């Protein structure tokens, strides 16, 4: 997706070995549809050449305030605004300890710092991806400077933890380019759920028969993970309860992994006490084996399959929807229904049966595991279709619909 289409990003590089990641970050920004103007400090040029960044951005790279290529000799002004057109953001990655100190003190000894100081604060946001040694990161002076630049309006993207170029291990690594891109995309999303605490379930459950066999379903969890990401982008505090899937956790989302329906139920009952929105996308097994064999069940030579007895699992969504918090309006519940036929009729019946204000239907199994889908929203006022699109796009549309219902 061209999620940054039409955005103009000024990418600043200050000195640090993490500059090697900035090349990949520039490429990802371009791939996402942004135009990128690179501004480097002289120290940054010791780690990666301006030629490399110019080739990747396809634009002139600036290092000096005195660059004669600018007719008015004002690259610190021109980089962030051309007439009425302003840059959509300045992203400094890496932001070294020294550069952050300069920002905190309002110094402008180089072009990059001067540009940040001269930007229209109300029109051009500043995002920082710090990168430094773990001791530099933990130093009280650095932490004071970080607090100061945050108070001055900059957005801090945080740091990674792991092995550093110096050979030490700890906090201070620059985030990976893909993570920075995800944070930047999230930054531009409307904060429709700011202040809300959202609980999402996703994926299948696995009901064991014996130590090596079990019953599950084809749910990939992609829709639920997309909703968790979209809710976080919208400013919510998000917890994701995930069945057995192989998907990366969305940035900023707290994840709890479970296997069985009973494990998912216990996790939901614990977490929903703190939630204001519950979105149940998980394909929870309706039944489970009445007992689990302690050892693998072997063939007995009769040609007959083993007799298995099943018991019904509790309905997690219905139970939450009937809770006192949901009935009082303190908790808004959203259910999902994957149907093989007669989607509208089944979705309407399921909404009433489970007692939820909003039921989201889709046709399966064709959409299972796919990256796109189409949704049907059913509530007491009627229905609304969300046309086929990638699941993250649909998730953002659904988050908008949820936010509208919360305000009403």
C-alpha positions in Angstrom: 0.0 0.0 0.0 1.1 3.5 -0.7 0.3 4.6 2.9 2.5 7.7 2.7 1.3 8.8 -0.8 1.4 12.6 -1.0 3.5 13.0 2.1 6.8 15.0 2.0 9.2 13.7 4.6 12.4 15.5 5.5 14.8 12.7 6.7 17.6 13.9 8.9 20.7 11.9 9.7 22.9 12.8 12.6 26.2 11.0 13.4 26.1 7.4 14.4 26.8 3.9 13.0 23.0 3.5 12.7 23.2 5.6 9.6 23.5 2.4 7.7 19.9 1.7 8.6 18.8 5.1 7.2 19.5 3.9 3.6 16.9 1.2 4.0 14.5 3.6 5.8 14.8 6.0 2.9 14.0 3.2 0.5 10.9 2.1 2.5 9.6 5.7 2.7 9.9 6.0 -1.1 8.2 2.6 -1.5 5.4 3.8 0.7 4.7 6.7 -1.6 6.5 9.6 0.2 8.9 12.1 -1.3 12.0 12.3 0.8 14.4 15.2 1.3 17.6 14.1 3.1 19.5 16.5 5.4 22.7 15.2 6.9 25.2 16.4 9.5 28.9 16.3 8.7 29.3 13.6 11.3 26.6 11.5 9.5 28.7 11.7 6.3 31.5 9.9 8.1 29.2 6.8 8.3 27.3 6.9 5.0 27.9 9.0 1.9 25.5 11.7 0.7 25.9 10.0 -2.7 24.1 6.9 -1.4 21.3 8.9 0.1 20.9 11.0 -3.0 20.7 7.9 -5.2 18.0 6.5 -2.9 15.9 9.6 -2.5 16.5 10.9 -6.0 16.9 14.4 -4.6 19.8 16.7 -3.7 21.2 16.0 -0.3 22.2 18.9 1.9 24.9 19.0 4.6 25.8 22.7 4.9 23.9 25.9 5.6 26.2 27.5 3.1 25.3 25.3 0.2 25.4 27.5 -2.9 23.0 25.3 -4.8 20.2 27.1 -2.9 19.6 30.4 -4.7 18.7 32.2 -1.5 21.2 30.3 0.6 18.4 29.2 3.0 18.2 25.4 2.9 17.1 25.5 6.6 13.9 27.3 5.4 13.4 25.7 2.0 13.6 22.2 3.3 10.5 22.4 5.3 8.4 24.9 3.3 8.0 26.1 -0.2 5.4 28.9 -0.2 2.2 27.5 1.4 3.4 23.9 1.1 5.0 22.5 4.2 6.8 19.3 4.8 4.5 16.8 6.5 7.2 15.8 9.0 10.8 15.9 9.9 12.1 12.5 10.9 15.6 12.4 12.4 17.0 8.8 12.2 19.4 8.3 13.8 19.1 11.0 16.4 22.4 10.9 18.3 22.8 11.9 22.0 24.7 15.1 20.8 22.0 16.1 18.4 19.3 15.6 21.0 21.3 17.7 23.4 21.5 20.5 20.7 17.7 20.4 20.3 17.1 20.6 24.0 19.3 23.6 24.3 18.0 25.3 21.1 21.4 25.3 19.5 21.8 25.5 15.7 25.5 24.8 14.9 24.7 22.7 11.8 22.1 22.8 9.1 20.0 19.9 10.5 19.6 21.5 14.0 19.0 24.9 12.4 16.3 23.5 10.2 14.6 21.8 13.2 14.8 25.1 15.1 13.4 27.1 12.2 10.5 24.8 11.3 6.9 26.0 11.9 6.2 24.0 15.0 2.4 24.0 14.5 2.7 22.8 10.9 5.8 20.6 10.7 6.0 17.8 13.4 9.4 16.5 14.5 9.9 12.8 15.1 13.2 11.4 16.6 14.5 7.9 16.4 17.4 7.9 19.0 20.5 5.8 18.5 23.4 5.6 20.9 25.4 3.4 23.3 23.4 1.9 26.2 25.3 4.0 28.8 24.7 7.2 26.8 21.1 6.3 26.6 20.8 5.7 30.4 22.8 8.8 31.3 20.7 11.3 33.4 21.7 14.2 31.0 20.4 12.3 28.0 17.2 11.4 29.8 16.7 15.1 30.8 17.3 16.2 27.2 14.8 13.6 25.9 12.2 14.9 28.4 12.9 18.5 27.3 12.6 17.9 23.6 9.3 15.9 24.2 8.0 18.9 26.2 9.0 21.1 23.3 6.7 19.1 21.0 8.9 16.4 19.5 7.7 12.8 19.2 10.1 10.2 20.5 9.9 6.8 18.7 11.8 4.9 21.4 14.8 2.6 21.0 15.5 -1.0 20.5 17.3 -3.4 22.8 20.1 -5.8 21.7 23.7 -6.1 20.6 25.3 -2.8 19.8 28.2 -1.9 17.4 30.5 -1.4 20.4 29.9 -5.0 21.5 27.7 -4.1 24.5 24.1 -5.2 24.8 21.2 -3.1 26.1 18.9 -0.2 25.2 19.9 2.4 22.7 19.8 0.7 19.3 17.9 2.6 16.6 14.6 0.9 15.8 14.6 -1.2 12.7 13.6 0.7 9.5 10.3 -1.3 9.2 9.4 -0.4 12.8 10.1 3.3 12.2 8.0 3.2 9.0 5.1 1.6 11.0 5.4 4.3 13.7 5.4 7.1 11.1 2.3 5.7 9.3 0.6 5.4 12.7 1.6 9.0 13.5 -0.5 10.3 10.6 -3.6 8.3 11.5 -6.5 10.2 13.2 -6.5 9.5 16.9 -10.2 8.5 17.0 -9.8 6.1 19.9 -7.5 8.2 22.1 -8.1 7.4 25.7 -9.8 4.0 24.9 -8.6 0.6 26.1 -9.3 -2.0 23.4 -9.2 -5.7 23.8 -9.0 -7.8 20.6 -9.1 -11.6 20.1 -7.6 -13.1 17.0 -6.8 -16.4 15.3 -8.1 -19.9 15.9 -8.1 -22.0 19.0 -6.6 -25.5 19.2 -8.5 -28.2 21.1 -6.2 -31.1 22.0 -7.3 -34.8 21.5 -4.0 -36.3 22.7 -0.4 -35.0 23.0 0.1 -34.8 19.2 -3.4 -34.3 17.7 -6.0 -31.7 18.0 -8.9 -29.9 16.4 -8.5 -26.4 15.0 -9.7 -24.2 12.1 -8.3 -22.2 9.2 -8.4 -18.8 10.7 -5.1 -17.0 10.1 -5.6 -14.2 12.6 -4.7 -11.5 10.0 -8.0 -9.6 10.4 -7.7 -9.5 14.2 -4.0 -8.4 14.1 -4.9 -5.7 11.6 -7.6 -4.4 13.9 -5.2 -4.4 16.8 -2.8 -2.3 14.8 -5.5 0.0 13.5 -6.8 0.6 17.1 -3.3 1.4 18.3 -2.8 3.8 15.4 -6.0 5.5 16.4 -4.5 6.2 19.8 -5.9 3.3 21.9 -4.2 1.2 24.5 -4.5 -2.2 22.9 -4.2 -5.8 24.2 -4.3 -8.7 21.8 -5.2 -12.2 22.8 -4.0 -14.4 20.1 -4.6 -18.1 19.4 -1.8 -20.2 17.7 -0.8 -18.1 14.7 2.5 -17.1 13.2 2.2 -13.3 12.9 4.4 -10.5 14.1 2.9 -8.4 17.0 1.8 -4.9 15.8 4.0 -2.1 17.2 2.9 -0.8 20.6 0.4 -3.7 21.1 0.5 -5.9 24.2 0.1 -9.5 23.2 -1.1 -12.6 25.1 -0.7 -16.0 23.4 -3.2 -18.8 24.2 -4.1 -22.2 22.6 -7.4 -23.5 23.7 -10.9 -21.9 23.9 -10.7 -22.2 27.7 -7.3 -20.4 27.8 -8.7 -17.6 25.6 -11.8 -17.3 27.8 -9.7 -16.9 31.0 -7.5 -14.3 29.3 -10.5 -12.4 28.1 -12.2 -12.5 31.4 -9.1 -11.1 33.1 -8.4 -8.3 30.5 -11.9 -7.2 29.7 -12.3 -5.8 33.2 -10.0 -2.9 32.1 -11.3 -2.5 28.5 -13.8 0.0 27.1 -14.0 -1.8 23.7 -14.0 -5.6 23.0 -13.5 -6.8 19.5 -13.9 -10.6 19.2 -12.5 -11.7 15.8 -11.1 -15.0 17.0 -12.6 -18.2 15.5 -13.1 -19.9 18.8 -13.9 -23.7 18.6 -17.5 -24.4 19.5 -16.6 -27.8 20.9 -13.7 -29.6 22.5 -13.0 -33.2 23.3 -14.5 -34.2 26.6 -11.2 -35.6 27.7 -7.6 -35.5 26.5 -5.7 -38.7 26.2 -2.4 -38.7 28.1 -0.6 -40.7 25.4 -0.9 -40.7 21.6 -4.0 -42.7 20.6 -2.8 -45.8 18.5 -4.7 -47.7 15.9 -6.0 -51.0 17.3 -6.1 -52.9 14.0 -9.9 -53.0 13.9 -10.1 -50.3 11.1 -12.5 -48.3 13.3 -11.7 -44.8 14.4 -11.6 -44.0 18.1 -14.9 -42.8 19.7 -14.6 -39.2 20.7 -17.0 -37.4 23.0 -17.3 -33.6 22.8 -18.5 -30.9 25.1 -19.5 -27.4 24.1 -17.2 -24.5 24.9 -18.6 -21.4 26.6 -19.5 -18.6 24.3 -16.8 -15.9 25.1 -18.4 -13.1 23.2 -21.9 -13.7 24.5 -20.7 -14.0 28.1 -18.9 -10.6 27.9 -21.8 -9.0 26.1 -24.1 -10.0 29.0 -21.8 -8.7 31.7 -22.9 -5.7 33.8 -20.2 -3.5 32.3 -21.4 -4.2 28.7 -25.1 -3.7 29.7 -24.3 -0.4 31.4 -22.5 1.0 28.4 -19.0 1.0 29.9 -17.9 -1.7 27.5 -18.7 -1.7 23.7 -18.7 -5.2 22.2 -18.1 -6.0 18.5 -18.5 -9.6 17.2 -17.4 -11.3 14.0 -19.2 -14.0 12.0 -17.5 -16.0 9.2 -20.3 -17.6 7.2 -20.2 -20.0 4.2 -23.6 -18.8 2.9 -26.6 -16.4 3.7 -24.3 -13.9 5.3 -26.8 -11.3 6.1 -29.4 -13.6 7.7 -26.8 -15.4 9.8 -25.1 -12.2 10.9 -28.4 -10.6 11.9 -29.4 -13.6 13.9 -26.0 -13.9 15.5 -26.0 -10.3 16.6 -29.3 -10.7 18.4 -28.4 -14.1 19.9 -25.2 -12.9 21.3 -26.5 -9.5 22.4 -23.9 -7.3 20.8 -24.4 -3.8 19.4 -22.3 -4.4 16.3 -21.7 -7.7 14.3 -19.2 -7.8 11.5 -19.8 -10.5 8.9 -17.6 -11.9 6.1 -17.9 -14.9 3.8 -15.5 -17.8 4.4 -13.5 -19.9 3.8 -12.3 -18.1 0.7 -11.0 -15.2 2.7 -9.2 -17.3 5.3 -5.5 -16.5 5.2 -5.8 -13.9 2.5 -4.6 -10.3 2.7 -7.9 -8.8 1.6 -11.5 -9.2 2.5 -14.9 -7.5 2.4 -17.1 -6.9 5.5 -20.7 -6.4 6.3 -21.5 -4.3 9.4 -24.8 -5.2 11.1 -26.3 -3.2 13.9 -29.8 -2.2 15.2 -30.1 0.5 12.5 -29.4 -1.8 9.5 -26.3 -2.8 7.5 -23.3 -1.2 5.9 -20.9 -2.8 3.4 -17.1 -2.2 3.5 -16.0 -3.0 0.0 -13.2 -5.4 -0.7 -9.8 -4.1 0.3 -6.7 -5.2 2.1 -7.4 -6.1 5.7 -5.5 -3.2 7.3 -7.5 -0.8 5.2 -10.7 -2.5 6.3 -9.5 -2.5 9.9 -9.0 1.3 9.8 -12.5 1.7 8.4 -13.9 -0.5 11.1 -12.1 1.5 13.8 -13.7 4.6 12.4 -17.1 3.0 12.6 -16.5 1.9 16.2 -15.4 5.4 17.1 -18.5 7.0 15.6 -20.7 4.6 17.6 -18.8 5.4 20.8 -19.4 9.1 20.4 -23.1 8.5 19.9 
